[in-house]
Protein backbone atom coordinates (compact mmCIF):
# COMPACT_ATOMS: atom_id res chain seq x y z
CA UNK A 1 0.00 0.00 0.00
CA UNK A 2 2.80 2.42 0.89
CA UNK A 3 4.60 1.64 -2.35
CA UNK A 4 1.42 2.15 -4.38
CA UNK A 5 0.67 5.51 -2.81
CA UNK A 6 4.27 6.65 -3.13
CA UNK A 7 4.08 6.00 -6.86
CA UNK A 8 0.59 7.43 -7.38
CA UNK A 9 0.86 10.25 -9.84
CA UNK A 10 -1.50 13.19 -10.02
CA UNK A 11 -2.27 13.60 -13.69
CA UNK A 12 -5.54 15.49 -13.26
CA UNK A 13 -5.53 19.21 -13.88
CA UNK A 14 -7.24 21.26 -11.17
CA UNK A 15 -10.42 22.98 -12.31
CA UNK A 16 -11.23 26.51 -11.19
CA UNK A 17 -13.07 26.48 -7.88
CA UNK A 18 -16.60 27.91 -7.82
CA UNK A 19 -16.75 31.21 -5.94
CA UNK A 20 -16.81 30.69 -2.17
CA UNK A 21 -16.49 26.90 -2.28
CA UNK A 22 -13.75 24.31 -1.90
CA UNK A 23 -13.43 20.96 -3.59
CA UNK A 24 -13.40 17.77 -1.56
CA UNK A 25 -13.39 14.00 -1.95
CA UNK A 26 -15.74 12.10 0.35
CA UNK A 27 -14.89 8.66 1.79
CA UNK A 28 -17.90 7.03 3.45
CA UNK A 29 -17.41 4.19 5.90
CA UNK A 30 -19.78 1.30 6.46
CA UNK A 31 -21.08 0.54 9.93
CA UNK A 32 -24.66 -0.64 10.14
CA UNK A 33 -27.52 1.65 11.11
CA UNK A 34 -24.92 4.21 12.15
CA UNK A 35 -24.89 5.01 8.44
CA UNK A 36 -27.74 7.36 9.37
CA UNK A 37 -25.03 9.51 11.00
CA UNK A 38 -23.44 9.76 7.53
CA UNK A 39 -26.84 10.72 6.15
CA UNK A 40 -26.88 13.64 8.60
CA UNK A 41 -23.31 14.68 7.75
CA UNK A 42 -24.07 14.70 4.03
CA UNK A 43 -27.35 16.50 4.58
CA UNK A 44 -25.62 19.40 6.33
CA UNK A 45 -22.71 19.56 3.88
CA UNK A 46 -25.19 19.76 1.00
CA UNK A 47 -27.30 22.39 2.73
CA UNK A 48 -24.24 24.45 3.68
CA UNK A 49 -23.03 24.54 0.09
CA UNK A 50 -19.39 25.46 0.77
CA UNK A 51 -17.97 22.13 -0.39
CA UNK A 52 -18.09 20.84 -3.95
CA UNK A 53 -17.88 17.05 -4.16
CA UNK A 54 -15.38 15.86 -6.76
CA UNK A 55 -15.11 12.20 -5.83
CA UNK A 56 -16.93 9.72 -3.58
CA UNK A 57 -15.90 6.32 -2.26
CA UNK A 58 -18.08 4.07 -0.15
CA UNK A 59 -18.11 0.63 1.43
CA UNK A 60 -21.08 -1.47 2.55
CA UNK A 61 -23.69 0.89 4.05
CA UNK A 62 -21.31 3.68 3.02
CA UNK A 63 -21.64 2.46 -0.57
CA UNK A 64 -25.41 2.81 -0.29
CA UNK A 65 -25.05 6.38 0.98
CA UNK A 66 -22.52 7.06 -1.80
CA UNK A 67 -24.81 6.02 -4.65
CA UNK A 68 -27.79 7.85 -3.12
CA UNK A 69 -25.70 11.02 -2.86
CA UNK A 70 -24.26 10.70 -6.37
CA UNK A 71 -27.66 9.90 -7.87
CA UNK A 72 -29.25 12.97 -6.30
CA UNK A 73 -26.41 15.25 -7.40
CA UNK A 74 -26.68 13.86 -10.92
CA UNK A 75 -30.45 14.27 -11.12
CA UNK A 76 -30.88 17.70 -9.63
CA UNK A 77 -28.02 18.92 -7.45
CA UNK A 78 -27.75 19.28 -3.65
CA UNK A 79 -31.48 19.61 -2.93
CA UNK A 80 -32.28 16.45 -4.86
CA UNK A 81 -29.41 14.61 -3.18
CA UNK A 82 -30.77 15.55 0.24
CA UNK A 83 -34.21 14.29 -0.79
CA UNK A 84 -32.80 11.06 -2.20
CA UNK A 85 -30.95 10.26 1.04
CA UNK A 86 -33.95 11.13 3.19
CA UNK A 87 -36.34 9.02 1.08
CA UNK A 88 -34.04 6.01 1.24
CA UNK A 89 -33.49 6.07 4.99
CA UNK A 90 -37.17 6.58 5.69
CA UNK A 91 -38.04 3.66 3.44
CA UNK A 92 -35.40 1.43 5.05
CA UNK A 93 -36.50 2.19 8.61
CA UNK A 94 -38.56 -0.26 10.63
CA UNK A 95 -41.71 1.77 9.99
CA UNK A 96 -40.89 2.48 6.34
CA UNK A 97 -42.86 1.48 3.29
CA UNK A 98 -40.75 -1.49 2.21
CA UNK A 99 -42.46 -4.86 1.70
CA UNK A 100 -41.72 -7.28 4.57
CA UNK A 101 -39.04 -9.26 2.71
CA UNK A 102 -37.24 -6.13 1.52
CA UNK A 103 -37.39 -4.70 5.04
CA UNK A 104 -35.82 -7.91 6.37
CA UNK A 105 -33.02 -7.66 3.82
CA UNK A 106 -32.47 -3.97 4.55
CA UNK A 107 -32.31 -4.85 8.23
CA UNK A 108 -29.57 -7.38 7.65
CA UNK A 109 -27.71 -4.98 5.37
CA UNK A 110 -27.51 -2.48 8.21
CA UNK A 111 -26.92 -5.21 10.83
CA UNK A 112 -30.37 -4.54 12.21
CA UNK A 113 -32.71 -6.98 13.87
CA UNK A 114 -36.45 -6.57 14.41
CA UNK A 115 -37.97 -6.85 17.85
CA UNK A 116 -36.76 -9.86 19.82
CA UNK A 117 -39.31 -12.68 19.89
CA UNK A 118 -41.03 -11.75 16.62
CA UNK A 119 -41.27 -14.38 13.85
CA UNK A 120 -38.96 -12.32 11.65
CA UNK A 121 -36.38 -12.10 14.44
CA UNK A 122 -36.45 -15.88 14.94
CA UNK A 123 -36.11 -16.49 11.20
CA UNK A 124 -33.21 -14.10 10.75
CA UNK A 125 -31.45 -15.38 13.87
CA UNK A 126 -31.61 -18.93 12.55
CA UNK A 127 -30.41 -17.73 9.15
CA UNK A 128 -27.36 -15.87 10.42
CA UNK A 129 -26.33 -18.08 13.35
CA UNK A 130 -27.02 -21.70 12.47
CA UNK A 131 -27.30 -22.22 8.73
CA UNK A 132 -25.37 -21.02 5.72
CA UNK A 133 -27.20 -18.69 3.33
CA UNK A 134 -26.52 -21.38 0.71
CA UNK A 135 -28.64 -23.78 2.78
CA UNK A 136 -31.53 -21.46 3.54
CA UNK A 137 -31.60 -19.53 0.27
CA UNK A 138 -30.80 -22.02 -2.52
CA UNK A 139 -32.50 -19.84 -5.15
CA UNK A 140 -30.33 -16.87 -4.14
CA UNK A 141 -33.27 -14.52 -3.65
CA UNK A 142 -31.97 -11.06 -2.68
CA UNK A 143 -34.47 -8.18 -2.87
CA UNK A 144 -31.69 -5.70 -2.09
CA UNK A 145 -31.17 -5.19 -5.82
CA UNK A 146 -34.77 -4.06 -6.28
CA UNK A 147 -34.48 -1.78 -3.24
CA UNK A 148 -31.38 -0.05 -4.59
CA UNK A 149 -32.69 0.22 -8.14
CA UNK A 150 -35.84 1.81 -6.79
CA UNK A 151 -33.79 4.86 -5.81
CA UNK A 152 -30.81 4.95 -8.21
CA UNK A 153 -30.51 5.45 -11.97
CA UNK A 154 -27.24 3.62 -12.56
CA UNK A 155 -27.08 4.36 -16.28
CA UNK A 156 -27.13 8.10 -15.55
CA UNK A 157 -24.72 7.61 -12.65
CA UNK A 158 -22.14 5.94 -14.88
CA UNK A 159 -22.18 8.99 -17.15
CA UNK A 160 -21.74 11.49 -14.31
CA UNK A 161 -18.38 13.35 -14.34
CA UNK A 162 -18.03 12.88 -10.59
CA UNK A 163 -15.68 10.02 -9.64
CA UNK A 164 -17.36 7.19 -7.72
CA UNK A 165 -15.66 4.13 -6.22
CA UNK A 166 -17.27 1.16 -4.47
CA UNK A 167 -15.15 -1.36 -2.52
CA UNK A 168 -15.75 -5.11 -2.29
CA UNK A 169 -13.72 -8.19 -1.30
CA UNK A 170 -12.86 -10.78 -3.94
CA UNK A 171 -13.68 -14.06 -2.19
CA UNK A 172 -11.34 -16.16 -4.31
CA UNK A 173 -8.21 -14.00 -4.26
CA UNK A 174 -8.76 -12.32 -0.89
CA UNK A 175 -7.91 -8.99 -2.52
CA UNK A 176 -9.68 -5.65 -2.48
CA UNK A 177 -11.73 -4.93 -5.60
CA UNK A 178 -12.71 -1.39 -6.59
CA UNK A 179 -15.74 -0.90 -8.82
CA UNK A 180 -14.97 2.30 -10.70
CA UNK A 181 -17.32 4.72 -12.43
CA UNK A 182 -18.07 2.66 -15.54
CA UNK A 183 -18.69 -0.52 -13.51
CA UNK A 184 -21.06 0.90 -10.89
CA UNK A 185 -24.30 -1.10 -10.68
CA UNK A 186 -26.82 -2.37 -8.18
CA UNK A 187 -24.84 -5.62 -8.13
CA UNK A 188 -21.66 -3.72 -7.22
CA UNK A 189 -23.41 -2.10 -4.25
CA UNK A 190 -24.80 -5.50 -3.25
CA UNK A 191 -21.29 -6.95 -3.43
CA UNK A 192 -19.90 -4.17 -1.24
CA UNK A 193 -22.60 -4.87 1.36
CA UNK A 194 -22.57 -8.68 1.18
CA UNK A 195 -22.21 -10.01 4.73
CA UNK A 196 -21.00 -13.59 4.15
CA UNK A 197 -22.92 -15.10 7.08
CA UNK A 198 -26.16 -13.60 5.76
CA UNK A 199 -26.03 -13.43 1.96
CA UNK A 200 -24.63 -15.68 -0.72
CA UNK A 201 -21.57 -14.16 -2.37
CA UNK A 202 -22.55 -11.72 -5.11
CA UNK A 203 -21.17 -12.90 -8.44
CA UNK A 204 -20.27 -10.32 -11.09
CA UNK A 205 -18.80 -11.62 -14.35
CA UNK A 206 -18.29 -14.97 -12.64
CA UNK A 207 -16.32 -13.54 -9.70
CA UNK A 208 -17.76 -13.87 -6.15
CA UNK A 209 -17.59 -10.88 -3.80
CA UNK A 210 -18.18 -10.23 -0.10
CA UNK A 211 -18.42 -7.07 1.99
CA UNK A 212 -15.69 -4.56 1.15
CA UNK A 213 -15.20 -3.54 4.78
CA UNK A 214 -12.72 -6.35 5.38
CA UNK A 215 -10.10 -4.72 3.13
CA UNK A 216 -11.14 -1.11 2.55
CA UNK A 217 -13.52 0.78 4.80
CA UNK A 218 -13.52 3.20 3.07
CA UNK A 219 -10.86 3.31 0.33
CA UNK A 220 -8.83 6.47 -0.23
CA UNK A 221 -6.14 5.66 -2.78
CA UNK A 222 -8.37 5.66 -5.92
CA UNK A 223 -8.78 9.42 -5.49
CA UNK A 224 -5.07 10.04 -5.90
CA UNK A 225 -5.04 9.52 -9.65
CA UNK A 226 -8.64 10.25 -10.50
CA UNK A 227 -9.35 13.67 -8.98
CA UNK A 228 -7.65 17.04 -8.93
CA UNK A 229 -8.23 17.84 -5.27
CA UNK A 230 -5.82 16.53 -2.65
CA UNK A 231 -8.34 16.84 0.20
CA UNK A 232 -10.26 13.80 1.49
CA UNK A 233 -13.02 14.02 4.10
CA UNK A 234 -13.64 10.68 5.82
CA UNK A 235 -17.00 10.09 7.44
CA UNK A 236 -16.06 7.46 10.01
CA UNK A 237 -18.81 5.64 11.86
CA UNK A 238 -16.75 2.89 13.50
CA UNK A 239 -15.27 4.80 16.45
CA UNK A 240 -11.56 4.51 17.13
CA UNK A 241 -12.01 4.81 20.89
CA UNK A 242 -14.45 3.37 23.42
CA UNK A 243 -14.09 4.36 27.07
CA UNK A 244 -16.32 1.58 28.36
CA UNK A 245 -14.89 -1.93 28.55
CA UNK A 246 -17.16 -4.30 26.56
CA UNK A 247 -18.37 -7.19 28.69
CA UNK A 248 -21.44 -8.80 27.16
CA UNK A 249 -21.10 -11.06 24.13
CA UNK A 250 -22.80 -8.50 21.92
CA UNK A 251 -20.60 -5.66 23.20
CA UNK A 252 -17.42 -7.70 22.73
CA UNK A 253 -18.27 -8.79 19.20
CA UNK A 254 -19.39 -5.26 18.35
CA UNK A 255 -16.07 -3.81 19.51
CA UNK A 256 -14.13 -6.51 17.62
CA UNK A 257 -16.12 -5.55 14.52
CA UNK A 258 -15.29 -1.84 14.97
CA UNK A 259 -11.58 -2.53 15.34
CA UNK A 260 -11.52 -4.95 12.41
CA UNK A 261 -13.37 -2.63 10.06
CA UNK A 262 -11.07 0.28 10.96
CA UNK A 263 -7.83 -1.63 10.36
CA UNK A 264 -7.62 -1.12 6.59
CA UNK A 265 -8.33 2.60 6.96
CA UNK A 266 -5.58 2.96 9.57
CA UNK A 267 -3.13 1.26 7.20
CA UNK A 268 -3.99 3.73 4.44
CA UNK A 269 -3.59 6.67 6.80
CA UNK A 270 -0.14 5.42 7.84
CA UNK A 271 0.85 5.18 4.17
CA UNK A 272 -0.41 8.70 3.45
CA UNK A 273 1.50 10.09 6.42
CA UNK A 274 4.67 8.36 5.19
CA UNK A 275 4.41 9.86 1.69
CA UNK A 276 3.52 13.30 3.05
CA UNK A 277 6.55 13.19 5.33
CA UNK A 278 8.84 12.38 2.39
CA UNK A 279 7.40 15.34 0.48
CA UNK A 280 7.92 17.65 3.48
CA UNK A 281 11.53 16.46 3.71
CA UNK A 282 12.09 17.22 0.04
CA UNK A 283 12.72 13.56 -0.79
CA UNK A 284 9.72 13.37 -3.14
CA UNK A 285 8.61 16.13 -5.56
CA UNK A 286 5.12 17.45 -4.89
CA UNK A 287 2.80 18.23 -7.77
CA UNK A 288 0.32 16.90 -10.29
CA UNK A 289 2.65 16.32 -13.19
CA UNK A 290 4.68 13.35 -14.35
CA UNK A 291 6.99 11.95 -11.63
CA UNK A 292 5.39 14.24 -9.03
CA UNK A 293 3.43 13.06 -6.01
CA UNK A 294 0.22 14.00 -4.28
CA UNK A 295 0.30 15.37 -0.73
CA UNK A 296 -3.03 14.20 0.59
CA UNK A 297 -4.75 16.36 3.18
CA UNK A 298 -7.01 14.24 5.37
CA UNK A 299 -10.04 15.44 7.29
CA UNK A 300 -12.49 13.43 9.32
CA UNK A 301 -15.92 13.54 10.89
CA UNK A 302 -16.31 10.65 13.30
CA UNK A 303 -19.11 9.15 15.33
CA UNK A 304 -17.50 9.05 18.75
CA UNK A 305 -17.57 11.05 21.94
CA UNK A 306 -21.35 11.16 21.62
CA UNK A 307 -22.17 8.96 24.58
CA UNK A 308 -22.45 5.23 25.08
CA UNK A 309 -26.03 5.35 23.90
CA UNK A 310 -24.56 4.98 20.42
CA UNK A 311 -22.49 1.92 21.13
CA UNK A 312 -22.03 -1.07 18.85
CA UNK A 313 -25.40 -2.41 19.96
CA UNK A 314 -27.23 0.66 18.70
CA UNK A 315 -26.45 -0.31 15.14
CA UNK A 316 -29.16 -2.92 15.67
CA UNK A 317 -31.87 -0.25 15.88
CA UNK A 318 -33.68 0.83 12.75
CA UNK A 319 -36.70 2.63 14.15
CA UNK A 320 -37.06 6.06 12.57
CA UNK A 321 -36.65 7.85 15.89
CA UNK A 322 -33.16 6.37 16.35
CA UNK A 323 -32.20 7.04 12.76
CA UNK A 324 -33.40 10.65 12.98
CA UNK A 325 -31.36 11.16 16.14
CA UNK A 326 -28.27 9.83 14.39
CA UNK A 327 -29.04 12.12 11.49
CA UNK A 328 -29.18 15.13 13.81
CA UNK A 329 -25.89 14.11 15.41
CA UNK A 330 -24.36 13.88 11.94
CA UNK A 331 -25.66 17.34 11.04
CA UNK A 332 -24.21 18.77 14.25
CA UNK A 333 -20.86 17.04 13.71
CA UNK A 334 -20.66 18.38 10.15
CA UNK A 335 -21.47 21.89 11.35
CA UNK A 336 -18.73 21.72 13.99
CA UNK A 337 -16.25 20.37 11.46
CA UNK A 338 -16.90 23.23 9.03
CA UNK A 339 -16.68 25.80 11.81
CA UNK A 340 -13.37 24.40 13.03
CA UNK A 341 -11.67 23.20 9.86
CA UNK A 342 -13.11 24.78 6.71
CA UNK A 343 -10.03 27.02 6.49
CA UNK A 344 -7.78 23.92 6.68
CA UNK A 345 -9.24 22.44 3.49
CA UNK A 346 -6.81 22.96 0.65
CA UNK A 347 -4.09 23.98 3.12
CA UNK A 348 -3.32 21.21 5.64
CA UNK A 349 -4.68 18.01 7.17
CA UNK A 350 -6.95 18.46 10.16
CA UNK A 351 -6.21 14.88 11.31
CA UNK A 352 -3.23 14.55 13.66
CA UNK A 353 -1.42 11.65 11.99
CA UNK A 354 1.32 11.28 14.59
CA UNK A 355 -1.15 11.02 17.45
CA UNK A 356 -3.55 8.61 15.76
CA UNK A 357 -2.04 6.28 13.20
CA UNK A 358 1.06 4.85 14.87
CA UNK A 359 1.32 2.13 17.50
CA UNK A 360 1.16 3.09 21.14
CA UNK A 361 4.46 2.92 23.01
CA UNK A 362 5.40 2.64 26.62
C-alpha positions, 0 to 999 in steps of 0.5 A: 500500500505504501509503495502504491501511494508513493508511486501514485501520480497526479495527472488530473488538472485542477479545475477553477473552484466555484466562488466561495467553495472548496473541492473535496473528496468524500470517503464514506465508511460502512457501519450498520444503522450508524450510516444514518449519521453519515446521512446527517453529515451529508445533509448538512454539507449539501445544505451548507453549500461550501464544499463541492464534491469531486469524488466519492468512495463508499463501502457497505452501508457507506456504498449505499449512501454514496450512490444515493448522494451521487444519484441525487447530485446527478439528477438535480443537485444538492437539494435532490441529493438531500431528498434522495438520502432522506427518502431512502433512509425513511423507506429502510426504517422499521416503519418504512414502506418497504415490503416485509421481505425487503425490510428484512433484507435492509435490516440485515444490510444495516446489521439490524434486527427486528424486535426480539421474539417476533417471527422475523427475528427468529427467522433471521437469527436462525439464518445468520447463526445456524445455517449457511445462506446457501442452505436457507436460500438455494434460489439466491433470492436477494431483494436488495437489488430491487431496493437499490434500483428503486432509488438509483438510476445507474445508467445516468450515474455511470455517465456522471463526471463525478468520480465514484468508487465502491469497494468489495472483497474478492472471495477467491483472491482475498484482494480488495476490488474497486468498482470504478465509475463505468462498472457501478451497478446495483450488483456492485453495491450489493457486493460491497454490502454482502455479509458472508454469514447472511447473503450468498456471495454476489457474483459479477462476471463470474467472480464472487464478492463479499463485503468490502469492509474487510479490506477497505472501509472506506478506500482512499487511494483511488482518489489520488489519480482520478481527482484534482483535489488533494483533500479527502473528508472521511466520514467514520462511523466505527469509532476509534475509541471506546471508554467503556470496557465491553463485557457482554457477548454482543458488546465484545463482538461489536467492539471486535467488529469496529476494530476490524473494520477500521484496520484497513483505513488505519493502514492507508492513513499510515501510508499517506503520512509516510508519503507526506513526510517524504514530500515535506523532507524534500525527498519526493517532488510534490505536484500533479505532473509526471513523476510528481506526487500528491500530498493528501490532506485528510479530514475526518468527521467521526461518530464518537464522543457522543455517549455510550447510547450509540455503542455497537449495539445501537447499530441494531436499531432501525426505528425512525426515531433512532435514525433521525437522532443519528441524522441530527448528530451527523448534522451537528458534527458536520457543522462543527467540522466546518466551523473548526476546519473549513479554512484547513481544506486545501491547506493542511490536514486536520487529522493529527497523523502522529497522534492517531495512526502509529502504534502506542508505546510505553 
